[in-house]
């Protein structure tokens, strides 16, 4: 895979695009009727906020932590 700098060089533009895409999606929600209330109260948005918080912390398990945030924790049907 290469060293850290090579890895960043390879993936930076895609990472930047993902950030911009998420920002644009949140802007669209906020501009829509009822948007600010949805951004404050919808549990899916809260999960996004939690996931973004994980991304800003150091550590090698970010992907695992984010996957856990978005995992369905309801018990399976019997």
Protein Blocks (a to p, Z undefined) as FASTA:
>chain_A
ZZfklmmmmmmmmmmmmmmmmmmmmmmmmmpghklmmmmmmmklmmmmmmmmmmmpgcjk
lmmmmmmmmpcfbdcdZZ
